[in-house]
Amino acid sequence: MKKTIFSVLLLTAACQAIYAQSISVAAPTKSEQEVLDLSKKKWRWMADKNVDSLSQLFDAKAMFVHMGGSWGTERELAVIKSGGIHYKQAEVYSASVKMIGNTAILLNDIDLVAVLGTNEVVNPFMVTEVYVKENGKWKMGSLTFSKLSRAVKLQVK
């Protein structure tokens, strides 16, 4: 009896492993890929303090949530331009996007190297980006940094 139960459990586990390996992740749709690509550009623009490109991306009514507070587009651009927060490097470990109509919700698991004033800090974040497509163009409506409890993965030089 014990051998039969063990055999059934072993067979079940083997079938689950085979099934799990056969599941493939679907390639992103065209819209999803556009948003993933735009997010990569956004991180580069933030690191380069490229407020001209960011001002075209951020909707005028967008909201930004940081560990130290939340504010709108005008203040976010001013903080980036002044160097109040320098998004020096975003090491992205994973990015996923879900579409709801003309709205894209993107999640990034990152380690962020930022300079706040004169202090360089590294924090692990799950960053939520919300984009809305209007008149054929993606605009960011929200950017939220949620600090993760995991350790920093990035080896800072």
Backbone as numpy.savetxt, mean C-alpha at the origin, in Angstrom:
# Nx Ny Nz CAx CAy CAz Cx Cy Cz
-8.47 -49.94 13.25 -9.30 -48.74 13.25 -8.43 -47.47 13.25
-7.36 -47.50 14.11 -6.47 -46.34 14.18 -5.78 -46.12 12.84
-5.40 -47.21 12.16 -4.74 -47.09 10.87 -5.68 -46.48 9.84
-6.95 -46.86 9.89 -7.94 -46.33 8.95 -8.13 -44.84 9.16
-8.29 -44.43 10.41 -8.48 -43.01 10.71 -7.24 -42.22 10.29
-6.06 -42.73 10.62 -4.82 -42.08 10.24 -4.70 -41.96 8.73
-5.07 -43.02 8.02 -5.00 -43.01 6.55 -5.94 -41.98 5.96
-7.15 -41.89 6.51 -8.13 -40.91 6.01 -7.62 -39.49 6.26
-7.07 -39.24 7.45 -6.53 -37.92 7.77 -5.35 -37.57 6.86
-4.48 -38.54 6.63 -3.34 -38.32 5.75 -3.78 -38.03 4.32
-4.75 -38.78 3.83 -5.29 -38.58 2.48 -5.95 -37.20 2.36
-6.70 -36.82 3.39 -7.35 -35.51 3.39 -6.32 -34.40 3.34
-5.28 -34.50 4.16 -4.22 -33.49 4.17 -3.52 -33.41 2.83
-3.26 -34.54 2.22 -2.60 -34.56 0.91 -3.48 -33.91 -0.14
-4.77 -34.20 -0.12 -5.69 -33.60 -1.10 -5.76 -32.08 -0.92
-5.78 -31.61 0.34 -5.82 -30.17 0.59 -4.54 -29.49 0.08
-3.41 -30.13 0.29 -2.14 -29.56 -0.18 -2.11 -29.48 -1.70
-2.58 -30.52 -2.36 -2.60 -30.52 -3.82 -3.56 -29.45 -4.33
-4.74 -29.34 -3.72 -5.72 -28.34 -4.12 -5.17 -26.92 -3.91
-4.52 -26.69 -2.76 -3.97 -25.36 -2.47 -2.91 -24.97 -3.50
-2.11 -25.92 -3.94 -1.08 -25.63 -4.93 -1.68 -25.33 -6.30
-2.87 -25.89 -6.58 -3.47 -25.69 -7.89 -4.19 -24.36 -8.02
-4.45 -23.70 -6.88 -5.12 -22.40 -6.92 -4.10 -21.36 -7.37
-4.41 -20.65 -8.43 -3.49 -19.63 -8.90 -4.10 -18.26 -8.66
-3.25 -17.30 -8.41 -3.69 -15.94 -8.21 -3.93 -15.32 -9.58
-5.12 -14.76 -9.73 -5.47 -14.15 -11.03 -4.61 -12.92 -11.28
-4.25 -12.73 -12.51 -3.51 -11.53 -12.90 -4.40 -10.32 -12.69
-3.81 -9.18 -12.34 -4.63 -7.98 -12.15 -5.33 -7.57 -13.43
-6.51 -7.00 -13.27 -7.22 -6.44 -14.42 -6.48 -5.19 -14.88
-6.89 -4.65 -16.01 -6.25 -3.43 -16.54 -6.36 -2.29 -15.53
-7.54 -2.10 -14.96 -7.73 -1.02 -13.98 -6.90 -1.25 -12.73
-6.86 -2.48 -12.25 -6.06 -2.80 -11.07 -4.58 -2.51 -11.33
-4.10 -2.90 -12.51 -2.70 -2.67 -12.85 -2.38 -1.19 -12.96
-3.32 -0.41 -13.52 -3.13 1.04 -13.59 -2.91 1.62 -12.20
-3.73 1.19 -11.24 -3.63 1.70 -9.87 -2.34 1.24 -9.20
-1.97 -0.03 -9.40 -0.72 -0.53 -8.84 0.48 0.27 -9.38
0.47 0.54 -10.68 1.54 1.31 -11.30 1.56 2.76 -10.79
0.38 3.33 -10.65 0.27 4.70 -10.16 0.78 4.80 -8.72
0.48 3.80 -7.91 0.96 3.79 -6.53 2.49 3.76 -6.48
3.11 2.96 -7.35 4.58 2.92 -7.41 5.14 4.29 -7.77
4.51 4.95 -8.74 4.96 6.29 -9.12 4.80 7.26 -7.95
3.68 7.14 -7.25 3.41 8.03 -6.12 4.50 7.93 -5.07
4.94 6.69 -4.73 6.02 6.54 -3.74 7.30 7.23 -4.23
7.59 7.12 -5.51 8.79 7.76 -6.08 8.63 9.29 -6.02
7.45 9.78 -6.39 7.21 11.22 -6.34 7.33 11.76 -4.91
6.83 10.99 -3.94 6.92 11.42 -2.55 8.39 11.47 -2.11
9.17 10.45 -2.47 10.59 10.42 -2.12 11.34 11.59 -2.76
10.97 11.92 -3.99 11.62 13.01 -4.73 11.03 14.39 -4.40
10.03 14.44 -3.53 9.32 15.68 -3.17 8.75 16.36 -4.41
8.25 15.56 -5.33 7.70 16.05 -6.59 6.25 16.48 -6.38
6.08 17.67 -5.80 4.73 18.14 -5.48 3.92 18.49 -6.73
4.58 18.78 -7.83 3.83 19.07 -9.07 3.05 17.84 -9.52
3.73 16.68 -9.57 3.04 15.45 -9.97 2.03 15.02 -8.91
2.40 15.16 -7.63 1.49 14.77 -6.55 0.23 15.63 -6.55
0.37 16.91 -6.85 -0.82 17.79 -6.86 -1.79 17.40 -7.97
-1.28 16.80 -9.04 -2.15 16.31 -10.11 -2.84 15.01 -9.69
-2.16 14.23 -8.85 -2.70 12.94 -8.39 -3.70 13.10 -7.26
-3.40 13.94 -6.29 -4.26 14.10 -5.11 -5.49 14.92 -5.45
-6.65 14.37 -5.15 -7.88 15.14 -5.31 -7.85 16.30 -4.32
-8.45 17.42 -4.68 -8.46 18.60 -3.80 -9.12 18.30 -2.46
-10.03 17.31 -2.42 -10.74 16.96 -1.18 -10.13 15.75 -0.48
-8.98 15.27 -0.93 -8.37 14.07 -0.35 -8.01 14.28 1.12
-7.98 13.15 1.84 -7.61 13.15 3.26 -6.40 12.25 3.47
-5.51 12.68 4.37 -4.27 11.97 4.66 -4.21 11.71 6.16
-4.02 10.45 6.54 -4.00 10.06 7.95 -2.62 9.53 8.28
-1.98 10.18 9.24 -0.64 9.83 9.69 -0.69 9.48 11.18
0.44 9.03 11.72 0.50 8.73 13.15 0.29 9.99 13.98
0.68 11.14 13.43 0.59 12.39 14.18 -0.62 13.23 13.89
-1.54 12.76 13.05 -2.72 13.55 12.77 -3.26 13.30 11.37
-4.27 14.06 11.02 -4.86 13.93 9.68 -5.12 15.33 9.14
-5.05 15.42 7.81 -5.24 16.70 7.15 -5.57 16.50 5.69
-5.77 17.60 5.00 -6.17 17.57 3.60 -4.99 17.73 2.65
-5.33 17.82 1.37 -4.35 17.87 0.29 -3.39 19.04 0.40
-3.92 20.22 0.64 -3.08 21.41 0.69 -1.97 21.27 1.73
-2.34 20.81 2.91 -1.33 20.65 3.97 -0.37 19.52 3.63
-0.85 18.41 3.08 0.03 17.29 2.73 1.10 17.75 1.73
0.69 18.47 0.72 1.65 18.97 -0.26 2.64 19.95 0.37
2.16 20.80 1.28 3.05 21.75 1.95 4.06 21.02 2.83
3.62 19.98 3.52 4.51 19.20 4.39 5.59 18.51 3.55
5.20 17.96 2.41 6.16 17.29 1.53 7.15 18.30 0.95
6.62 19.41 0.46 7.48 20.43 -0.17 8.49 21.00 0.82
8.05 21.25 2.06 8.93 21.85 3.07 9.92 20.86 3.66
9.65 19.57 3.46 10.51 18.55 4.08 10.09 18.23 5.50
8.94 18.75 5.95 8.42 18.43 7.28 8.34 16.92 7.48
7.92 16.23 6.44 8.03 14.77 6.34 8.69 14.50 5.00
9.84 13.85 5.03 10.46 13.43 3.78 10.30 11.92 3.69
9.45 11.50 2.77 9.23 10.07 2.53 10.44 9.55 1.76
11.50 9.28 2.45 12.79 8.97 1.83 12.75 7.68 1.02
12.15 6.63 1.59 12.09 5.34 0.89 10.92 4.53 1.42
10.15 3.99 0.50 9.08 3.06 0.86 9.45 1.71 0.26
9.78 0.77 1.12 10.08 -0.60 0.68 8.76 -1.37 0.71
8.21 -1.65 -0.47 6.90 -2.29 -0.58 7.09 -3.81 -0.65
6.49 -4.51 0.31 6.60 -5.97 0.35 5.43 -6.65 -0.35
4.28 -6.01 -0.30 3.13 -6.54 -1.04 2.17 -5.39 -1.33
1.46 -5.54 -2.43 0.45 -4.55 -2.82 -0.72 -5.31 -3.43
-1.92 -4.97 -3.01 -3.12 -5.59 -3.57 -4.17 -4.52 -3.75
-5.02 -4.73 -4.74 -6.05 -3.74 -5.03 -7.38 -4.44 -5.26
-8.43 -3.82 -4.75 -9.81 -4.28 -4.95 -10.60 -3.14 -5.57
-11.40 -3.50 -6.55 -12.21 -2.50 -7.24 -13.65 -2.56 -6.74
-14.24 -1.39 -6.52 -15.66 -1.26 -6.22 -16.17 -0.16 -7.15
-16.78 -0.57 -8.25 -17.21 0.41 -9.25 -16.00 1.16 -9.78
-16.04 2.50 -9.69 -14.93 3.32 -10.18 -13.96 3.70 -9.06
-14.03 2.95 -7.95 -13.16 3.19 -6.81 -12.21 2.02 -6.63
-10.94 2.33 -6.40 -9.93 1.31 -6.15 -9.40 1.49 -4.73
-9.34 0.38 -4.00 -8.77 0.39 -2.65 -7.52 -0.46 -2.71
-6.39 0.19 -2.45 -5.09 -0.47 -2.55 -4.47 -0.58 -1.16
-3.93 -1.75 -0.85 -3.21 -1.97 0.40 -1.75 -2.24 0.09
-0.85 -1.55 0.78 0.59 -1.75 0.66 1.14 -2.13 2.03
1.86 -3.24 2.11 2.62 -3.60 3.30 4.02 -3.06 3.06
4.42 -2.06 3.86 5.70 -1.38 3.61 6.51 -1.19 4.88
7.79 -0.97 4.69 8.63 -0.33 5.68 8.92 1.05 5.11
8.65 2.07 5.88 8.85 3.44 5.42 10.03 4.08 6.15
10.99 4.52 5.37 12.09 5.32 5.89 11.69 6.77 5.66
11.54 7.49 6.76 11.11 8.89 6.65 12.01 9.75 7.52
12.15 11.00 7.09 12.88 11.97 7.89 11.84 12.96 8.40
11.76 13.05 9.72 10.84 13.98 10.37 11.70 15.03 11.06
11.72 16.22 10.49 12.65 17.23 11.00 14.07 16.79 10.68
14.83 16.47 11.72 16.20 15.98 11.52 16.35 14.51 11.89
15.26 13.86 12.27 15.31 12.47 12.72 14.86 11.51 11.62
15.72 10.54 11.30 15.33 9.49 10.35 14.72 8.35 11.15
13.53 7.90 10.72 12.83 6.81 11.40 12.40 5.77 10.36
12.27 4.54 10.82 11.79 3.46 9.96 10.62 2.80 10.68
9.48 2.73 10.01 8.29 2.12 10.60 7.64 1.15 9.63
7.08 0.06 10.16 6.30 -0.84 9.31 4.85 -0.34 9.27
4.31 -0.23 8.06 2.94 0.26 7.90 2.15 -0.62 6.93
0.85 -0.65 7.15 -0.09 -1.06 6.12 -0.68 0.27 5.66
-0.45 0.58 4.40 -0.92 1.85 3.85 -2.14 1.58 2.98
-3.22 2.28 3.28 -4.44 2.18 2.49 -4.53 3.40 1.59
-4.63 3.14 0.30 -4.79 4.21 -0.68 -6.14 4.02 -1.36
-6.89 5.09 -1.47 -8.18 5.04 -2.15 -8.11 5.95 -3.37
-8.42 5.38 -4.52 -8.42 6.13 -5.78 -9.81 6.07 -6.39
-10.20 7.16 -7.04 -11.48 7.23 -7.75 -11.17 7.63 -9.19
-11.79 6.92 -10.12 -11.59 7.25 -11.53 -12.73 8.15 -12.00
-12.35 9.36 -12.41 -13.32 10.33 -12.91 -12.82 10.86 -14.24
-13.68 10.87 -15.23 -13.33 11.36 -16.56 -12.08 10.67 -17.10
-11.97 9.37 -16.84 -10.88 8.57 -17.37 -9.55 8.73 -16.65
-9.55 9.45 -15.51 -8.30 9.72 -14.79 -8.44 9.32 -13.32
-7.39 8.64 -12.80 -7.37 8.25 -11.39 -6.94 9.43 -10.52
-7.69 9.65 -9.43 -7.35 10.67 -8.44 -7.32 9.99 -7.07
-6.34 10.36 -6.25 -6.28 9.81 -4.90 -7.26 10.55 -4.01
-8.06 9.79 -3.28 -9.03 10.38 -2.35 -8.61 10.23 -0.90
-7.73 9.26 -0.61 -7.31 9.05 0.76 -6.01 8.26 0.80
-5.20 8.57 1.80 -3.96 7.86 2.06 -3.85 7.73 3.58
-3.85 6.49 4.07 -3.83 6.25 5.51 -2.69 5.31 5.88
-1.89 5.73 6.85 -0.80 4.92 7.37 -1.25 4.28 8.67
-1.27 2.94 8.71 -1.60 2.20 9.94 -0.34 1.45 10.36
0.17 1.77 11.54 1.40 1.14 12.00 1.15 -0.33 12.33
2.05 -1.19 11.83 1.94 -2.62 12.06 2.72 -3.02 13.30
2.32 -4.14 13.91 3.02 -4.61 15.10 4.22 -5.49 14.75
4.39 -5.80 13.47 5.53 -6.63 13.06 6.82 -5.82 13.13
7.92 -6.54 13.19 9.23 -5.88 13.19 9.54 -5.32 11.80
10.38 -4.32 11.78 10.86 -3.77 10.51 11.69 -4.84 9.80
11.42 -5.02 8.50 12.16 -6.01 7.70 13.36 -5.39 6.99
13.26 -4.12 6.67 14.27 -3.42 5.89 15.58 -3.30 6.64
16.65 -3.61 5.96 17.99 -3.42 6.51 18.47 -2.04 6.06
18.37 -1.06 6.92 18.75 0.31 6.59 20.27 0.43 6.66
20.82 1.04 5.61 22.28 1.21 5.52 22.76 2.37 6.31
